[in-house]
């Protein structure tokens, strides 16, 4: 297992962000924030599901929060190597940037897909739908 530090993840995210076209960041006035905390999903048994990132559009502006603690918890549980860290970070950043672009365009296809996936996970874990 490879446990990346928050500083290593932050550097990796900076490099990843630089690999995306600049236009994707238009209107993302709050940027991309890597927060130390873990965000367990309260709708699932403790430690089973984590929120890795969120696209936020509120009174503070438009920004993406990624949760280092959530990535670290999954990395420990699932025995991630460095490539898995990179893949999960890239996938999550891409996902949140897609929410940003859809939000700017007044679309919600990804929101709908996320809701359907969460409903399926709830059924899988025996939760309420």
C-alpha positions in Angstrom: 0.0 0.0 0.0 1.1 3.5 -0.7 -0.2 6.3 1.6 0.3 9.6 0.0 0.5 12.7 2.2 -1.8 15.6 1.8 1.1 17.6 0.3 1.8 14.9 -2.3 -1.8 14.8 -3.2 -1.9 18.6 -3.5 1.1 18.6 -5.8 -0.4 15.8 -7.9 -3.7 17.7 -8.2 -1.9 20.9 -9.3 -0.2 18.9 -12.1 -3.5 17.3 -13.1 -5.4 20.6 -13.1 -2.6 22.0 -15.5 -3.4 19.1 -17.9 -7.0 20.2 -18.4 -7.9 22.9 -20.9 -8.0 26.3 -19.3 -11.6 26.9 -20.5 -12.9 24.3 -18.0 -11.9 26.6 -15.2 -13.9 29.6 -16.5 -16.2 30.8 -13.7 -14.6 28.5 -11.1 -13.8 31.5 -9.0 -13.2 29.6 -5.8 -10.8 27.1 -7.5 -10.0 23.6 -6.4 -9.6 23.1 -2.7 -8.0 20.0 -1.1 -9.4 19.7 2.4 -7.9 17.5 5.1 -11.1 16.1 6.4 -12.8 12.8 5.5 -16.5 13.0 4.5 -18.2 9.7 5.3 -21.6 9.5 3.6 -24.1 9.6 6.5 -26.6 7.5 4.4 -24.3 4.4 4.6 -22.8 2.3 7.3 -19.7 4.0 8.9 -16.6 3.5 6.7 -18.5 2.0 3.7 -19.0 5.1 1.5 -17.1 8.4 1.4 -17.7 11.6 -0.4 -14.5 12.3 -2.4 -15.4 15.6 -3.9 -18.1 18.2 -4.3 -18.9 20.9 -6.8 -20.2 23.9 -4.9 -22.2 26.8 -6.4 -23.2 29.0 -3.5 -22.8 32.4 -2.0 -19.1 31.9 -1.9 -18.9 31.3 -5.6 -18.2 28.3 -7.7 -15.6 25.9 -6.5 -14.6 22.3 -6.1 -13.8 20.7 -2.7 -11.8 17.4 -2.7 -11.5 15.5 0.6 -8.0 14.1 1.3 -9.3 12.2 4.3 -11.9 10.4 2.2 -9.2 9.3 -0.3 -6.9 8.3 2.5 -9.6 6.2 4.2 -10.3 4.3 1.0 -6.6 3.9 0.1 -6.1 2.3 3.5 -9.1 0.1 3.3 -8.5 -1.0 -0.4 -4.7 -1.1 -0.3 -4.1 1.5 -3.0 -0.9 1.8 -4.9 0.4 5.1 -6.4 -1.4 4.5 -9.7 -4.7 3.9 -7.9 -4.3 7.2 -6.1 -3.7 9.0 -9.4 -6.6 7.3 -11.1 -9.0 8.1 -8.3 -7.9 11.7 -8.0 -8.1 12.2 -11.8 -11.5 10.6 -12.0 -12.9 12.7 -9.1 -11.5 15.9 -10.5 -12.8 15.2 -13.9 -16.2 14.3 -12.4 -16.4 17.6 -10.4 -15.3 19.7 -13.4 -18.1 18.0 -15.4 -20.5 19.2 -12.8 -19.1 22.7 -13.1 -19.5 22.7 -16.9 -23.0 21.3 -16.8 -23.9 23.9 -14.1 -22.7 26.7 -16.3 -24.7 25.3 -19.2 -27.9 24.7 -17.2 -27.6 20.9 -17.7 -28.0 18.2 -15.1 -27.3 14.9 -16.7 -24.4 14.0 -14.4 -26.5 15.0 -11.3 -29.2 12.6 -12.6 -26.7 9.8 -13.1 -25.2 10.4 -9.6 -28.6 10.2 -8.0 -29.4 7.0 -9.8 -26.1 5.5 -8.7 -26.6 6.5 -5.1 -30.1 5.0 -5.1 -28.5 1.7 -6.4 -25.9 1.8 -3.7 -28.6 2.3 -1.1 -30.5 -0.7 -2.3 -27.2 -2.7 -2.3 -26.5 -1.7 1.3 -30.1 -2.3 2.4 -30.8 1.3 3.0 -34.0 3.2 2.2 -34.6 4.6 -1.3 
